[in-house]
């Protein structure tokens, strides 16, 4: 595995990172590894994202641009 050293990290950024790691119960190094892994993972192509949204619209009969009762949809989904 490679080792990465980062210079000139602003104090406020380091402090926020340290707080985030503490709140997650991780070391700063582990928190940075997780953040870097998340930031560099491949993203789904936009056409896949749009297709997924269209599938949800069809499943719930959602027309774009209309108000929908999200609580009702959640209840129906939970009750299935």
mmCIF file of the N, C-alpha and C atoms, coordinates in Angstrom:
data_MODEL
# 
_entry.id   MODEL 
# 
loop_
_atom_site.group_PDB 
_atom_site.id 
_atom_site.type_symbol 
_atom_site.label_atom_id 
_atom_site.label_alt_id 
_atom_site.label_comp_id 
_atom_site.label_asym_id 
_atom_site.label_entity_id 
_atom_site.label_seq_id 
_atom_site.pdbx_PDB_ins_code 
_atom_site.Cartn_x 
_atom_site.Cartn_y 
_atom_site.Cartn_z 
_atom_site.occupancy 
_atom_site.B_iso_or_equiv 
_atom_site.pdbx_formal_charge 
_atom_site.auth_seq_id 
_atom_site.auth_comp_id 
_atom_site.auth_asym_id 
_atom_site.auth_atom_id 
_atom_site.pdbx_PDB_model_num 
ATOM 1   N N  . UNK A 1 1  ? 0.832   -1.191 0.000   1.00 0.00 ? 1  UNK A N  1 
ATOM 2   C CA . UNK A 1 1  ? 0.000   0.000  0.000   1.00 0.00 ? 1  UNK A CA 1 
ATOM 3   C C  . UNK A 1 1  ? 0.869   1.244  0.000   1.00 0.00 ? 1  UNK A C  1 
ATOM 4   N N  . UNK A 1 2  ? 0.365   2.272  -0.613  1.00 0.00 ? 2  UNK A N  1 
ATOM 5   C CA . UNK A 1 2  ? 1.098   3.533  -0.698  1.00 0.00 ? 2  UNK A CA 1 
ATOM 6   C C  . UNK A 1 2  ? 0.884   4.353  0.577   1.00 0.00 ? 2  UNK A C  1 
ATOM 7   N N  . UNK A 1 3  ? 1.793   5.256  0.811   1.00 0.00 ? 3  UNK A N  1 
ATOM 8   C CA . UNK A 1 3  ? 1.677   6.209  1.913   1.00 0.00 ? 3  UNK A CA 1 
ATOM 9   C C  . UNK A 1 3  ? 1.557   7.588  1.312   1.00 0.00 ? 3  UNK A C  1 
ATOM 10  N N  . UNK A 1 4  ? 0.638   8.367  1.853   1.00 0.00 ? 4  UNK A N  1 
ATOM 11  C CA . UNK A 1 4  ? 0.383   9.706  1.347   1.00 0.00 ? 4  UNK A CA 1 
ATOM 12  C C  . UNK A 1 4  ? 0.615   10.703 2.467   1.00 0.00 ? 4  UNK A C  1 
ATOM 13  N N  . UNK A 1 5  ? 1.436   11.697 2.223   1.00 0.00 ? 5  UNK A N  1 
ATOM 14  C CA . UNK A 1 5  ? 1.671   12.779 3.179   1.00 0.00 ? 5  UNK A CA 1 
ATOM 15  C C  . UNK A 1 5  ? 1.098   14.054 2.579   1.00 0.00 ? 5  UNK A C  1 
ATOM 16  N N  . UNK A 1 6  ? 0.355   14.786 3.372   1.00 0.00 ? 6  UNK A N  1 
ATOM 17  C CA . UNK A 1 6  ? -0.263  16.016 2.884   1.00 0.00 ? 6  UNK A CA 1 
ATOM 18  C C  . UNK A 1 6  ? 0.278   17.179 3.705   1.00 0.00 ? 6  UNK A C  1 
ATOM 19  N N  . UNK A 1 7  ? 0.852   18.147 3.019   1.00 0.00 ? 7  UNK A N  1 
ATOM 20  C CA . UNK A 1 7  ? 1.412   19.322 3.692   1.00 0.00 ? 7  UNK A CA 1 
ATOM 21  C C  . UNK A 1 7  ? 0.430   20.479 3.631   1.00 0.00 ? 7  UNK A C  1 
ATOM 22  N N  . UNK A 1 8  ? 0.617   21.410 4.538   1.00 0.00 ? 8  UNK A N  1 
ATOM 23  C CA . UNK A 1 8  ? -0.108  22.685 4.549   1.00 0.00 ? 8  UNK A CA 1 
ATOM 24  C C  . UNK A 1 8  ? -1.629  22.531 4.623   1.00 0.00 ? 8  UNK A C  1 
ATOM 25  N N  . UNK A 1 9  ? -2.094  21.591 5.447   1.00 0.00 ? 9  UNK A N  1 
ATOM 26  C CA . UNK A 1 9  ? -3.532  21.454 5.680   1.00 0.00 ? 9  UNK A CA 1 
ATOM 27  C C  . UNK A 1 9  ? -3.940  22.587 6.619   1.00 0.00 ? 9  UNK A C  1 
ATOM 28  N N  . UNK A 1 10 ? -4.892  23.406 6.236   1.00 0.00 ? 10 UNK A N  1 
ATOM 29  C CA . UNK A 1 10 ? -5.322  24.507 7.106   1.00 0.00 ? 10 UNK A CA 1 
ATOM 30  C C  . UNK A 1 10 ? -5.818  23.976 8.458   1.00 0.00 ? 10 UNK A C  1 
ATOM 31  N N  . UNK A 1 11 ? -5.546  24.746 9.498   1.00 0.00 ? 11 UNK A N  1 
ATOM 32  C CA . UNK A 1 11 ? -5.911  24.321 10.854  1.00 0.00 ? 11 UNK A CA 1 
ATOM 33  C C  . UNK A 1 11 ? -7.399  24.009 10.984  1.00 0.00 ? 11 UNK A C  1 
ATOM 34  N N  . UNK A 1 12 ? -8.255  24.819 10.366  1.00 0.00 ? 12 UNK A N  1 
ATOM 35  C CA . UNK A 1 12 ? -9.692  24.586 10.502  1.00 0.00 ? 12 UNK A CA 1 
ATOM 36  C C  . UNK A 1 12 ? -10.119 23.296 9.793   1.00 0.00 ? 12 UNK A C  1 
ATOM 37  N N  . UNK A 1 13 ? -9.479  22.968 8.686   1.00 0.00 ? 13 UNK A N  1 
ATOM 38  C CA . UNK A 1 13 ? -9.788  21.731 7.971   1.00 0.00 ? 13 UNK A CA 1 
ATOM 39  C C  . UNK A 1 13 ? -9.339  20.537 8.813   1.00 0.00 ? 13 UNK A C  1 
ATOM 40  N N  . UNK A 1 14 ? -8.145  20.613 9.380   1.00 0.00 ? 14 UNK A N  1 
ATOM 41  C CA . UNK A 1 14 ? -7.642  19.530 10.216  1.00 0.00 ? 14 UNK A CA 1 
ATOM 42  C C  . UNK A 1 14 ? -8.529  19.337 11.441  1.00 0.00 ? 14 UNK A C  1 
ATOM 43  N N  . UNK A 1 15 ? -8.948  20.427 12.028  1.00 0.00 ? 15 UNK A N  1 
ATOM 44  C CA . UNK A 1 15 ? -9.813  20.352 13.207  1.00 0.00 ? 15 UNK A CA 1 
ATOM 45  C C  . UNK A 1 15 ? -11.148 19.701 12.860  1.00 0.00 ? 15 UNK A C  1 
ATOM 46  N N  . UNK A 1 16 ? -11.723 20.085 11.740  1.00 0.00 ? 16 UNK A N  1 
ATOM 47  C CA . UNK A 1 16 ? -12.992 19.495 11.311  1.00 0.00 ? 16 UNK A CA 1 
ATOM 48  C C  . UNK A 1 16 ? -12.819 18.004 11.012  1.00 0.00 ? 16 UNK A C  1 
ATOM 49  N N  . UNK A 1 17 ? -11.713 17.646 10.391  1.00 0.00 ? 17 UNK A N  1 
ATOM 50  C CA . UNK A 1 17 ? -11.422 16.255 10.090  1.00 0.00 ? 17 UNK A CA 1 
ATOM 51  C C  . UNK A 1 17 ? -11.262 15.448 11.378  1.00 0.00 ? 17 UNK A C  1 
ATOM 52  N N  . UNK A 1 18 ? -10.558 16.024 12.318  1.00 0.00 ? 18 UNK A N  1 
ATOM 53  C CA . UNK A 1 18 ? -10.342 15.374 13.611  1.00 0.00 ? 18 UNK A CA 1 
ATOM 54  C C  . UNK A 1 18 ? -11.679 15.156 14.334  1.00 0.00 ? 18 UNK A C  1 
ATOM 55  N N  . UNK A 1 19 ? -12.548 16.168 14.320  1.00 0.00 ? 19 UNK A N  1 
ATOM 56  C CA . UNK A 1 19 ? -13.874 16.046 14.933  1.00 0.00 ? 19 UNK A CA 1 
ATOM 57  C C  . UNK A 1 19 ? -14.702 14.971 14.242  1.00 0.00 ? 19 UNK A C  1 
ATOM 58  N N  . UNK A 1 20 ? -14.665 14.973 12.926  1.00 0.00 ? 20 UNK A N  1 
ATOM 59  C CA . UNK A 1 20 ? -15.431 13.983 12.161  1.00 0.00 ? 20 UNK A CA 1 
ATOM 60  C C  . UNK A 1 20 ? -14.962 12.562 12.472  1.00 0.00 ? 20 UNK A C  1 
ATOM 61  N N  . UNK A 1 21 ? -13.664 12.379 12.544  1.00 0.00 ? 21 UNK A N  1 
ATOM 62  C CA . UNK A 1 21 ? -13.112 11.063 12.857  1.00 0.00 ? 21 UNK A CA 1 
ATOM 63  C C  . UNK A 1 21 ? -13.524 10.635 14.265  1.00 0.00 ? 21 UNK A C  1 
ATOM 64  N N  . UNK A 1 22 ? -13.440 11.536 15.216  1.00 0.00 ? 22 UNK A N  1 
ATOM 65  C CA . UNK A 1 22 ? -13.816 11.230 16.602  1.00 0.00 ? 22 UNK A CA 1 
ATOM 66  C C  . UNK A 1 22 ? -15.291 10.846 16.686  1.00 0.00 ? 22 UNK A C  1 
ATOM 67  N N  . UNK A 1 23 ? -16.140 11.593 16.008  1.00 0.00 ? 23 UNK A N  1 
ATOM 68  C CA . UNK A 1 23 ? -17.584 11.313 16.036  1.00 0.00 ? 23 UNK A CA 1 
ATOM 69  C C  . UNK A 1 23 ? -17.906 9.956  15.404  1.00 0.00 ? 23 UNK A C  1 
ATOM 70  N N  . UNK A 1 24 ? -17.095 9.545  14.452  1.00 0.00 ? 24 UNK A N  1 
ATOM 71  C CA . UNK A 1 24 ? -17.302 8.261  13.771  1.00 0.00 ? 24 UNK A CA 1 
ATOM 72  C C  . UNK A 1 24 ? -16.603 7.111  14.488  1.00 0.00 ? 24 UNK A C  1 
ATOM 73  N N  . UNK A 1 25 ? -15.825 7.439  15.515  1.00 0.00 ? 25 UNK A N  1 
ATOM 74  C CA . UNK A 1 25 ? -15.098 6.401  16.244  1.00 0.00 ? 25 UNK A CA 1 
ATOM 75  C C  . UNK A 1 25 ? -13.937 5.833  15.459  1.00 0.00 ? 25 UNK A C  1 
ATOM 76  N N  . UNK A 1 26 ? -13.360 6.658  14.589  1.00 0.00 ? 26 UNK A N  1 
ATOM 77  C CA . UNK A 1 26 ? -12.236 6.223  13.765  1.00 0.00 ? 26 UNK A CA 1 
ATOM 78  C C  . UNK A 1 26 ? -11.036 7.127  13.995  1.00 0.00 ? 26 UNK A C  1 
ATOM 79  N N  . UNK A 1 27 ? -9.890  6.631  13.573  1.00 0.00 ? 27 UNK A N  1 
ATOM 80  C CA . UNK A 1 27 ? -8.693  7.464  13.600  1.00 0.00 ? 27 UNK A CA 1 
ATOM 81  C C  . UNK A 1 27 ? -8.784  8.465  12.446  1.00 0.00 ? 27 UNK A C  1 
ATOM 82  N N  . UNK A 1 28 ? -7.969  9.494  12.514  1.00 0.00 ? 28 UNK A N  1 
ATOM 83  C CA . UNK A 1 28 ? -7.931  10.470 11.419  1.00 0.00 ? 28 UNK A CA 1 
ATOM 84  C C  . UNK A 1 28 ? -7.498  9.778  10.130  1.00 0.00 ? 28 UNK A C  1 
ATOM 85  N N  . UNK A 1 29 ? -6.512  8.897  10.215  1.00 0.00 ? 29 UNK A N  1 
ATOM 86  C CA . UNK A 1 29 ? -6.036  8.194  9.023   1.00 0.00 ? 29 UNK A CA 1 
ATOM 87  C C  . UNK A 1 29 ? -7.153  7.367  8.390   1.00 0.00 ? 29 UNK A C  1 
ATOM 88  N N  . UNK A 1 30 ? -7.921  6.642  9.217   1.00 0.00 ? 30 UNK A N  1 
ATOM 89  C CA . UNK A 1 30 ? -9.019  5.836  8.684   1.00 0.00 ? 30 UNK A CA 1 
ATOM 90  C C  . UNK A 1 30 ? -10.101 6.726  8.075   1.00 0.00 ? 30 UNK A C  1 
ATOM 91  N N  . UNK A 1 31 ? -10.386 7.834  8.715   1.00 0.00 ? 31 UNK A N  1 
ATOM 92  C CA . UNK A 1 31 ? -11.398 8.755  8.182   1.00 0.00 ? 31 UNK A CA 1 
ATOM 93  C C  . UNK A 1 31 ? -10.954 9.302  6.829   1.00 0.00 ? 31 UNK A C  1 
ATOM 94  N N  . UNK A 1 32 ? -9.697  9.666  6.710   1.00 0.00 ? 32 UNK A N  1 
ATOM 95  C CA . UNK A 1 32 ? -9.180  10.181 5.435   1.00 0.00 ? 32 UNK A CA 1 
ATOM 96  C C  . UNK A 1 32 ? -9.226  9.091  4.367   1.00 0.00 ? 32 UNK A C  1 
ATOM 97  N N  . UNK A 1 33 ? -8.862  7.846  4.714   1.00 0.00 ? 33 UNK A N  1 
ATOM 98  C CA . UNK A 1 33 ? -8.922  6.752  3.744   1.00 0.00 ? 33 UNK A CA 1 
ATOM 99  C C  . UNK A 1 33 ? -10.351 6.561  3.237   1.00 0.00 ? 33 UNK A C  1 
ATOM 100 N N  . UNK A 1 34 ? -11.312 6.596  4.156   1.00 0.00 ? 34 UNK A N  1 
ATOM 101 C CA . UNK A 1 34 ? -12.720 6.435  3.758   1.00 0.00 ? 34 UNK A CA 1 
ATOM 102 C C  . UNK A 1 34 ? -13.169 7.585  2.861   1.00 0.00 ? 34 UNK A C  1 
ATOM 103 N N  . UNK A 1 35 ? -12.784 8.800  3.213   1.00 0.00 ? 35 UNK A N  1 
ATOM 104 C CA . UNK A 1 35 ? -13.176 9.960  2.407   1.00 0.00 ? 35 UNK A CA 1 
ATOM 105 C C  . UNK A 1 35 ? -12.566 9.886  1.012   1.00 0.00 ? 35 UNK A C  1 
ATOM 106 N N  . UNK A 1 36 ? -11.302 9.500  0.943   1.00 0.00 ? 36 UNK A N  1 
ATOM 107 C CA . UNK A 1 36 ? -10.642 9.387  -0.364  1.00 0.00 ? 36 UNK A CA 1 
ATOM 108 C C  . UNK A 1 36 ? -11.261 8.267  -1.194  1.00 0.00 ? 36 UNK A C  1 
ATOM 109 N N  . UNK A 1 37 ? -11.569 7.148  -0.573  1.00 0.00 ? 37 UNK A N  1 
ATOM 110 C CA . UNK A 1 37 ? -12.196 6.041  -1.299  1.00 0.00 ? 37 UNK A CA 1 
ATOM 111 C C  . UNK A 1 37 ? -13.553 6.474  -1.842  1.00 0.00 ? 37 UNK A C  1 
ATOM 112 N N  . UNK A 1 38 ? -14.317 7.180  -1.026  1.00 0.00 ? 38 UNK A N  1 
ATOM 113 C CA . UNK A 1 38 ? -15.631 7.660  -1.461  1.00 0.00 ? 38 UNK A CA 1 
ATOM 114 C C  . UNK A 1 38 ? -15.495 8.672  -2.603  1.00 0.00 ? 38 UNK A C  1 
ATOM 115 N N  . UNK A 1 39 ? -14.563 9.577  -2.475  1.00 0.00 ? 39 UNK A N  1 
ATOM 116 C CA . UNK A 1 39 ? -14.395 10.642 -3.469  1.00 0.00 ? 39 UNK A CA 1 
ATOM 117 C C  . UNK A 1 39 ? -13.882 10.123 -4.813  1.00 0.00 ? 39 UNK A C  1 
ATOM 118 N N  . UNK A 1 40 ? -13.218 8.978  -4.801  1.00 0.00 ? 40 UNK A N  1 
ATOM 119 C CA . UNK A 1 40 ? -12.601 8.488  -6.038  1.00 0.00 ? 40 UNK A CA 1 
ATOM 120 C C  . UNK A 1 40 ? -13.303 7.275  -6.630  1.00 0.00 ? 40 UNK A C  1 
ATOM 121 N N  . UNK A 1 41 ? -14.395 6.835  -6.007  1.00 0.00 ? 41 UNK A N  1 
ATOM 122 C CA . UNK A 1 41 ? -15.085 5.673  -6.571  1.00 0.00 ? 41 UNK A CA 1 
ATOM 123 C C  . UNK A 1 41 ? -15.776 6.087  -7.877  1.00 0.00 ? 41 UNK A C  1 
ATOM 124 N N  . UNK A 1 42 ? -15.903 5.131  -8.773  1.00 0.00 ? 42 UNK A N  1 
ATOM 125 C CA . UNK A 1 42 ? -16.536 5.448  -10.056 1.00 0.00 ? 42 UNK A CA 1 
ATOM 126 C C  . UNK A 1 42 ? -17.987 5.892  -9.854  1.00 0.00 ? 42 UNK A C  1 
ATOM 127 N N  . UNK A 1 43 ? -18.393 6.844  -10.639 1.00 0.00 ? 43 UNK A N  1 
ATOM 128 C CA . UNK A 1 43 ? -19.770 7.330  -10.576 1.00 0.00 ? 43 UNK A CA 1 
ATOM 129 C C  . UNK A 1 43 ? -20.597 6.630  -11.644 1.00 0.00 ? 43 UNK A C  1 
ATOM 130 N N  . UNK A 1 44 ? -21.868 6.455  -11.311 1.00 0.00 ? 44 UNK A N  1 
ATOM 131 C CA . UNK A 1 44 ? -22.768 5.861  -12.299 1.00 0.00 ? 44 UNK A CA 1 
ATOM 132 C C  . UNK A 1 44 ? -22.960 6.840  -13.447 1.00 0.00 ? 44 UNK A C  1 
ATOM 133 N N  . UNK A 1 45 ? -22.979 6.331  -14.653 1.00 0.00 ? 45 UNK A N  1 
ATOM 134 C CA . UNK A 1 45 ? -23.242 7.212  -15.793 1.00 0.00 ? 45 UNK A CA 1 
ATOM 135 C C  . UNK A 1 45 ? -24.616 7.868  -15.647 1.00 0.00 ? 45 UNK A C  1 
ATOM 136 N N  . UNK A 1 46 ? -24.734 9.089  -16.102 1.00 0.00 ? 46 UNK A N  1 
ATOM 137 C CA . UNK A 1 46 ? -25.959 9.866  -15.928 1.00 0.00 ? 46 UNK A CA 1 
ATOM 138 C C  . UNK A 1 46 ? -27.155 9.169  -16.561 1.00 0.00 ? 46 UNK A C  1 
ATOM 139 N N  . UNK A 1 47 ? -26.949 8.458  -17.664 1.00 0.00 ? 47 UNK A N  1 
ATOM 140 C CA . UNK A 1 47 ? -28.085 7.777  -18.286 1.00 0.00 ? 47 UNK A CA 1 
ATOM 141 C C  . UNK A 1 47 ? -28.626 6.661  -17.390 1.00 0.00 ? 47 UNK A C  1 
ATOM 142 N N  . UNK A 1 48 ? -27.755 6.009  -16.594 1.00 0.00 ? 48 UNK A N  1 
ATOM 143 C CA . UNK A 1 48 ? -28.219 5.004  -15.630 1.00 0.00 ? 48 UNK A CA 1 
ATOM 144 C C  . UNK A 1 48 ? -29.005 5.655  -14.502 1.00 0.00 ? 48 UNK A C  1 
ATOM 145 N N  . UNK A 1 49 ? -28.546 6.809  -14.039 1.00 0.00 ? 49 UNK A N  1 
ATOM 146 C CA . UNK A 1 49 ? -29.243 7.527  -12.967 1.00 0.00 ? 49 UNK A CA 1 
ATOM 147 C C  . UNK A 1 49 ? -30.639 7.934  -13.442 1.00 0.00 ? 49 UNK A C  1 
ATOM 148 N N  . UNK A 1 50 ? -30.709 8.489  -14.644 1.00 0.00 ? 50 UNK A N  1 
ATOM 149 C CA . UNK A 1 50 ? -31.998 8.926  -15.202 1.00 0.00 ? 50 UNK A CA 1 
ATOM 150 C C  . UNK A 1 50 ? -32.919 7.727  -15.396 1.00 0.00 ? 50 UNK A C  1 
ATOM 151 N N  . UNK A 1 51 ? -32.390 6.623  -15.880 1.00 0.00 ? 51 UNK A N  1 
ATOM 152 C CA . UNK A 1 51 ? -33.204 5.419  -16.070 1.00 0.00 ? 51 UNK A CA 1 
ATOM 153 C C  . UNK A 1 51 ? -33.754 4.932  -14.729 1.00 0.00 ? 51 UNK A C  1 
ATOM 154 N N  . UNK A 1 52 ? -32.951 5.010  -13.682 1.00 0.00 ? 52 UNK A N  1 
ATOM 155 C CA . UNK A 1 52 ? -33.410 4.619  -12.353 1.00 0.00 ? 52 UNK A CA 1 
ATOM 156 C C  . UNK A 1 52 ? -34.533 5.513  -11.857 1.00 0.00 ? 52 UNK A C  1 
ATOM 157 N N  . UNK A 1 53 ? -34.414 6.793  -12.105 1.00 0.00 ? 53 UNK A N  1 
ATOM 158 C CA . UNK A 1 53 ? -35.471 7.738  -11.716 1.00 0.00 ? 53 UNK A CA 1 
ATOM 159 C C  . UNK A 1 53 ? -36.745 7.444  -12.493 1.00 0.00 ? 53 UNK A C  1 
ATOM 160 N N  . UNK A 1 54 ? -36.611 7.170  -13.760 1.00 0.00 ? 54 UNK A N  1 
ATOM 161 C CA . UNK A 1 54 ? -37.781 6.846  -14.585 1.00 0.00 ? 54 UNK A CA 1 
ATOM 162 C C  . UNK A 1 54 ? -38.456 5.569  -14.089 1.00 0.00 ? 54 UNK A C  1 
ATOM 163 N N  . UNK A 1 55 ? -37.664 4.580  -13.693 1.00 0.00 ? 55 UNK A N  1 
ATOM 164 C CA . UNK A 1 55 ? -38.232 3.339  -13.147 1.00 0.00 ? 55 UNK A CA 1 
ATOM 165 C C  . UNK A 1 55 ? -39.048 3.614  -11.888 1.00 0.00 ? 55 UNK A C  1 
ATOM 166 N N  . UNK A 1 56 ? -38.531 4.475  -11.021 1.00 0.00 ? 56 UNK A N  1 
ATOM 167 C CA . UNK A 1 56 ? -39.258 4.830  -9.793  1.00 0.00 ? 56 UNK A CA 1 
ATOM 168 C C  . UNK A 1 56 ? -40.549 5.555  -10.144 1.00 0.00 ? 56 UNK A C  1 
ATOM 169 N N  . UNK A 1 57 ? -40.488 6.479  -11.087 1.00 0.00 ? 57 UNK A N  1 
ATOM 170 C CA . UNK A 1 57 ? -41.694 7.205  -11.509 1.00 0.00 ? 57 UNK A CA 1 
ATOM 171 C C  . UNK A 1 57 ? -42.763 6.238  -12.019 1.00 0.00 ? 57 UNK A C  1 
ATOM 172 N N  . UNK A 1 58 ? -42.337 5.268  -12.822 1.00 0.00 ? 58 UNK A N  1 
ATOM 173 C CA . UNK A 1 58 ? -43.290 4.295  -13.366 1.00 0.00 ? 58 UNK A CA 1 
ATOM 174 C C  . UNK A 1 58 ? -43.868 3.423  -12.259 1.00 0.00 ? 58 UNK A C  1 
ATOM 175 N N  . UNK A 1 59 ? -43.001 2.982  -11.352 1.00 0.00 ? 59 UNK A N  1 
ATOM 176 C CA . UNK A 1 59 ? -43.449 2.104  -10.273 1.00 0.00 ? 59 UNK A CA 1 
ATOM 177 C C  . UNK A 1 59 ? -44.505 2.774  -9.411  1.00 0.00 ? 59 UNK A C  1 
ATOM 178 N N  . UNK A 1 60 ? -44.352 4.066  -9.187  1.00 0.00 ? 60 UNK A N  1 
ATOM 179 C CA . UNK A 1 60 ? -45.274 4.794  -8.315  1.00 0.00 ? 60 UNK A CA 1 
ATOM 180 C C  . UNK A 1 60 ? -46.217 5.715  -9.090  1.00 0.00 ? 60 UNK A C  1 
ATOM 181 N N  . UNK A 1 61 ? -46.245 5.579  -10.382 1.00 0.00 ? 61 UNK A N  1 
ATOM 182 C CA . UNK A 1 61 ? -47.100 6.413  -11.239 1.00 0.00 ? 61 UNK A CA 1 
ATOM 183 C C  . UNK A 1 61 ? -46.887 7.900  -10.957 1.00 0.00 ? 61 UNK A C  1 
ATOM 184 N N  . UNK A 1 62 ? -45.638 8.320  -10.943 1.00 0.00 ? 62 UNK A N  1 
ATOM 185 C CA . UNK A 1 62 ? -45.292 9.710  -10.657 1.00 0.00 ? 62 UNK A CA 1 
ATOM 186 C C  . UNK A 1 62 ? -45.079 10.467 -11.959 1.00 0.00 ? 62 UNK A C  1 
ATOM 187 N N  . UNK A 1 63 ? -45.811 11.509 -12.149 1.00 0.00 ? 63 UNK A N  1 
ATOM 188 C CA . UNK A 1 63 ? -45.619 12.363 -13.315 1.00 0.00 ? 63 UNK A CA 1 
ATOM 189 C C  . UNK A 1 63 ? -44.648 13.474 -12.941 1.00 0.00 ? 63 UNK A C  1 
ATOM 190 N N  . UNK A 1 64 ? -43.674 13.774 -13.796 1.00 0.00 ? 64 UNK A N  1 
ATOM 191 C CA . UNK A 1 64 ? -42.730 14.849 -13.492 1.00 0.00 ? 64 UNK A CA 1 
ATOM 192 C C  . UNK A 1 64 ? -43.461 16.177 -13.291 1.00 0.00 ? 64 UNK A C  1 
ATOM 193 N N  . UNK A 1 65 ? -43.017 16.939 -12.304 1.00 0.00 ? 65 UNK A N  1 
ATOM 194 C CA . UNK A 1 65 ? -43.540 18.284 -12.091 1.00 0.00 ? 65 UNK A CA 1 
ATOM 195 C C  . UNK A 1 65 ? -44.824 18.358 -11.300 1.00 0.00 ? 65 UNK A C  1 
ATOM 196 N N  . UNK A 1 66 ? -45.314 17.256 -10.778 1.00 0.00 ? 66 UNK A N  1 
ATOM 197 C CA . UNK A 1 66 ? -46.547 17.271 -9.993  1.00 0.00 ? 66 UNK A CA 1 
ATOM 198 C C  . UNK A 1 66 ? -46.233 17.031 -8.525  1.00 0.00 ? 66 UNK A C  1 
ATOM 199 N N  . UNK A 1 67 ? -47.065 17.601 -7.650  1.00 0.00 ? 67 UNK A N  1 
ATOM 200 C CA . UNK A 1 67 ? -46.914 17.353 -6.223  1.00 0.00 ? 67 UNK A CA 1 
ATOM 201 C C  . UNK A 1 67 ? -47.421 15.949 -5.916  1.00 0.00 ? 67 UNK A C  1 
ATOM 202 N N  . UNK A 1 68 ? -46.722 15.263 -5.042  1.00 0.00 ? 68 UNK A N  1 
ATOM 203 C CA . UNK A 1 68 ? -47.112 13.911 -4.670  1.00 0.00 ? 68 UNK A CA 1 
ATOM 204 C C  . UNK A 1 68 ? -47.045 13.781 -3.154  1.00 0.00 ? 68 UNK A C  1 
ATOM 205 N N  . UNK A 1 69 ? -47.911 12.938 -2.627  1.00 0.00 ? 69 UNK A N  1 
ATOM 206 C CA . UNK A 1 69 ? -47.959 12.694 -1.189  1.00 0.00 ? 69 UNK A CA 1 
ATOM 207 C C  . UNK A 1 69 ? -46.899 11.660 -0.829  1.00 0.00 ? 69 UNK A C  1 
ATOM 208 N N  . UNK A 1 70 ? -45.706 12.136 -0.490  1.00 0.00 ? 70 UNK A N  1 
ATOM 209 C CA . UNK A 1 70 ? -44.588 11.232 -0.222  1.00 0.00 ? 70 UNK A CA 1 
ATOM 210 C C  . UNK A 1 70 ? -44.879 10.328 0.972   1.00 0.00 ? 70 UNK A C  1 
ATOM 211 N N  . UNK A 1 71 ? -45.607 10.841 1.958   1.00 0.00 ? 71 UNK A N  1 
ATOM 212 C CA . UNK A 1 71 ? -45.946 10.001 3.115   1.00 0.00 ? 71 UNK A CA 1 
ATOM 213 C C  . UNK A 1 71 ? -46.780 8.800  2.679   1.00 0.00 ? 71 UNK A C  1 
ATOM 214 N N  . UNK A 1 72 ? -47.713 9.026  1.772   1.00 0.00 ? 72 UNK A N  1 
ATOM 215 C CA . UNK A 1 72 ? -48.541 7.920  1.279   1.00 0.00 ? 72 UNK A CA 1 
ATOM 216 C C  . UNK A 1 72 ? -47.676 6.888  0.563   1.00 0.00 ? 72 UNK A C  1 
ATOM 217 N N  . UNK A 1 73 ? -46.736 7.339  -0.271  1.00 0.00 ? 73 UNK A N  1 
ATOM 218 C CA . UNK A 1 73 ? -45.858 6.413  -0.985  1.00 0.00 ? 73 UNK A CA 1 
ATOM 219 C C  . UNK A 1 73 ? -45.006 5.608  -0.007  1.00 0.00 ? 73 UNK A C  1 
ATOM 220 N N  . UNK A 1 74 ? -44.492 6.276  1.023   1.00 0.00 ? 74 UNK A N  1 
ATOM 221 C CA . UNK A 1 74 ? -43.671 5.573  1.994   1.00 0.00 ? 74 UNK A CA 1 
ATOM 222 C C  . UNK A 1 74 ? -44.488 4.537  2.758   1.00 0.00 ? 74 UNK A C  1 
ATOM 223 N N  . UNK A 1 75 ? -45.721 4.898  3.150   1.00 0.00 ? 75 UNK A N  1 
ATOM 224 C CA . UNK A 1 75 ? -46.598 3.952  3.848   1.00 0.00 ? 75 UNK A CA 1 
ATOM 225 C C  . UNK A 1 75 ? -46.902 2.747  2.972   1.00 0.00 ? 75 UNK A C  1 
ATOM 226 N N  . UNK A 1 76 ? -47.242 2.994  1.707   1.00 0.00 ? 76 UNK A N  1 
ATOM 227 C CA . UNK A 1 76 ? -47.543 1.897  0.787   1.00 0.00 ? 76 UNK A CA 1 
ATOM 228 C C  . UNK A 1 76 ? -46.345 0.985  0.622   1.00 0.00 ? 76 UNK A C  1 
ATOM 229 N N  . UNK A 1 77 ? -45.164 1.568  0.473   1.00 0.00 ? 77 UNK A N  1 
ATOM 230 C CA . UNK A 1 77 ? -43.965 0.780  0.296   1.00 0.00 ? 77 UNK A CA 1 
ATOM 231 C C  . UNK A 1 77 ? -43.669 -0.031 1.554   1.00 0.00 ? 77 UNK A C  1 
ATOM 232 N N  . UNK A 1 78 ? -43.817 0.584  2.716   1.00 0.00 ? 78 UNK A N  1 
ATOM 233 C CA . UNK A 1 78 ? -43.551 -0.097 3.982   1.00 0.00 ? 78 UNK A CA 1 
ATOM 234 C C  . UNK A 1 78 ? -44.539 -1.243 4.195   1.00 0.00 ? 78 UNK A C  1 
ATOM 235 N N  . UNK A 1 79 ? -45.793 -1.043 3.803   1.00 0.00 ? 79 UNK A N  1 
ATOM 236 C CA . UNK A 1 79 ? -46.832 -2.046 4.037   1.00 0.00 ? 79 UNK A CA 1 
ATOM 237 C C  . UNK A 1 79 ? -46.722 -3.245 3.105   1.00 0.00 ? 79 UNK A C  1 
ATOM 238 N N  . UNK A 1 80 ? -45.938 -3.118 2.036   1.00 0.00 ? 80 UNK A N  1 
ATOM 239 C CA . UNK A 1 80 ? -45.773 -4.262 1.111   1.00 0.00 ? 80 UNK A CA 1 
ATOM 240 C C  . UNK A 1 80 ? -44.931 -5.344 1.710   1.00 0.00 ? 80 UNK A C  1 
# 
